Amino acid sequence: MKKTDLDEWKLLMEQLYKLFSPDKLDCWAKESGWIKRKRKLDAYSFLHILLYHCGNLAGSSLRELSLSLEETCHISMTPEAINQRLNKELIVFLKKCLEHFIQVELNYQLPISDELRKFCERIRIIDATIHSLPSDLKETFPGVYRAELKCQLEYEFLTGQFILADWMNGKENDSLYGKNRLETVSPGDLFLQDLGYFHLPTFQKIDESGGYFVSRVRPDCSIYTGNPNPRYHADGRVVKSSFYQKESLAEHLEQMERGSVREWEEVYVGYDYKFPTRLILYRHTEEQDKSDQYKRKHSRYQTKEHVRALDGATIIMTNLPDTIPAEKVMDLYRLRWQIELLFKGWKSNFPTTFYKQIKEERVLCHFFAHLLLFLITTTTTYQARLFLLEKSRIEISIQKGISVALRFIRLMFESIKKYTKLTNGVLKRFHGALCKHALKTKGPPEKDPLIILGANYS
């Protein structure tokens, strides 16, 4: 590794980890009320225990947490003393750590094609993931069928910067929660989202703020086009109900070849709302249809007959200009799947198990600790990926990179505590481990995000 590259690598990692100095952590702990006076267990030692147990405060017994504290930090505390420290103030402290971390400015960004750069400054992807809880917590954390906690997560795809991260009960409505993002919309923001966040007033606000969206359309949503032959009143006024004519997407679908796309430059979406937008209808291939049929067969939900007529289609709406071809819009929407890969990396590297009897505060401490570590490891991996792409033309897998980062983060924190900085030895080992153990397996080129965005690393 060249000295100039090592210096940049060090600067990158210090940018991410400078927030977690012992002094800053203790300051936030005091502001949150978790630490009111000098105690055996300080904020930095607690974070060290989180790293040792991968944030698993609910699956690790209090006795195991006590032994780990003794082993790694030479602090002796009884299991009950630790239990008392897993309280509401700790939840506030962990939230404060999250808030500060997602505000860190990141150095590296994916380059995109000049065509996209005209419209797109940021690509924002939002989705939710659900974690099941013990059944005795159903009253506290109600879900659709069982006790559940839902995590809402939004991140910026070009840098890996997290914009929004929060927990709620499993019954909370995604589309209503999605409105919380409207305060942070900037011109040039491109929003990619699934059906759960389909909300026409939200799309209108994004459009009015100078942002862009690409979203699937609910198959039961009414679609209209302008009526070229409206009816008129006797006084010459147009009959309002004849302004629009309803389109049957199912009929259009039957006339399309498999794998083909049909586009409307402007339609009106919604029976009452009539939101004007660009619409793209894609008919699935036979392979895609077989996959969809298997999913529907094993789904717990039953769809209505008029909705089933569109089972073989993907309906996309967007306010991107028509200079971006329909096929390119479909490719951009595929980037939404990247957040699903993050969730897979989360659940595979941060497993959650519970004891039968566990208090509410400990559950929330566990999940906010998991979320904090997940954001740290993912952001570290994402920025490392961009660094390696630019400097070495090496592409690493985010999922594999998270597992590597999780093993080295504890060494980084120990380095900061001991030397007040990251040492070259730890940084070189982390760099080498990523290059050796986290290389990405190449998939189909049409699904490669770098190709979709026109990122040029040649």
Residue, then its C-alpha position, 0 to 999 in steps of 0.5 A: m500500500k502506497k504511503t499516499d494511499l495509506d494517508e488517505w485511508k487513515l484520514l477516511m477512517e479517522q473521519l468516521y471514528k473521531l466522534f467516538s472518543p472517550d470524552k465525547l461519549d461521556c459528554w453525550a452520556k451526561e447529556s442523556g442522563w445515563i451518567k450523572r456522576k463518575r461511576k465504574l461503567d463509563a460510556y466508552s467501556f459500555l461501547h466496548i462491551l457492545l462491540y464484544h457481544c456484537g450489540n447483543l444485549a438481549g441474547s447475552s445473559l447478564r452474567e455473560l455481560s458482567l464477565s465480559l466487562e471484567e475480562t475486557c475492561h477490568i470493571s467488576m459489576t454484578p449482573e443486577a447492577i448491569n440490568q439497572r444500567l439498561n434503562k431509558e436513559l441508555i436508550v436516549f444515549l444510544k439515540k444521541c450516538l446515532e444522531h451524531f453518526i449520521q451527520v458525519e460528512l463522508n469523503y467518497q462518492l460513486p461517480i455517475s454519468d453526466e446524463l444522470r448528474k443533470f438531475c440527480e445529486r443524491i439517490r435516497i432509498i428507504d425501506a423497513t425491516i421487521h424483527s420478531l420478539p417474544s410473544d409476551l411482549k406483544e402488548t408493548f410491541p404489537g405487530v401484525y401477527r405477533a410481537e414485532l419491532k420495525c426499523q425504518l432506514e433510509y440511506e444515500f446510495l452514492t455515499g452510503q450516508f444514512i439519513l434516517a434510522d428509527w424503531m417503531n412497533g410492527k403495526e406502524n404504517d410505512s407510507l405515513y412514516g415516509k412523510n417524515r422525509l419531506e423536511t429534508v428534500s433538496p433539489g436533485d434528490l432522487f427517491l427510490q421506494d417500494l409500494g409500502y411508501f406509496h402516497l400521492p401527496t408525498f410524491q407531489k411534495i417531492d416534485e414541488s421541492g425539486g426532487y425526483f421519485v421512481s416508485r412502483v404503483r399499486p395495481d389496484c390504483s385507478i389510472y386515467t389519461g386526458n379525454p380528447n373528446p370531453r362532454y360539454h354543458a349547454d353553456g359551453r363548460v366542460v363536464k368535469s367528470s369527462f375530463y379524464q378517461k380510465e385506462s385498463l392496464a390489464e388490456h394493454l398488458e395483454q397486447m404487449e410482448r413478454g419483456s417489453v415496455r410501454e410508456w405514457e408521458e402523462v397519466y393521472v393516478g388515483y380515483d380522487y387525487k388525479f396526480p399527473t405523472r409519467l407511467i411505465l408498464y413492463r410485462h414480465t418474462e416467463e421466468q419472472d412470471k414463474s418466480d412471481q407465481y411461486k411467491r404468490k402461492h406461498s404468500r399469506y395475503q390474498t389478492k383481488e381478481h382485478v389486481r391478479a390481472l396485473d400479476g405479470a406486470t411491474i408498474i412504475m411512476t416517475n417525474l424524471p424527464d423523458t430524456i431518461p428512457a423508460e428502460k433506464v428508469m427501470d434500471l434505476y428502480r432496481l437499485r432499490w434492491q441494494i437496501e435489501l442486501l444491507f438488511k441481509g448483511w444486518k441479520s446475518n452478522f447481528p443475530t437476535t435471540f431472546y430470553k423468555q423474560i426480558k424488560e422493555e428497556r432492555v429490548l430497546c437498548h438491544f435494538f438501538a445498540h444493534l442499529l448503531l453498530f450496523l450503521i458504523t460497520t455499514t458506513t465504514t464498509y461503504q466508504a472503504r468500498l469507494f476508496l478501493l474502487e478509486k485507488s485500486r479498481i477493486e470492488i468489495s461486497i457490502q455484505k462480506g465487508i460488514s462481517v470483516a468490519l465488525r471484526f476490526i472495529r473493536l481493534m480500531f476503538e482500542s487503538i483510539k482509547k490507547y493512542t488517541k488515534l488509529t494506528n497504521g498497523v490496524l489500518k493496514r490489516f483492515h485494508g488487507a482483510l477487505c481485499k482478501h475476504a470481501l471481494k465481490t462476486k460478479g453477477p449479471p451486468e444488467k444488474d450491476p449498480l456501477i453499470i446502471l449509474g454509468a460509474n467510470y473507474s477505467 
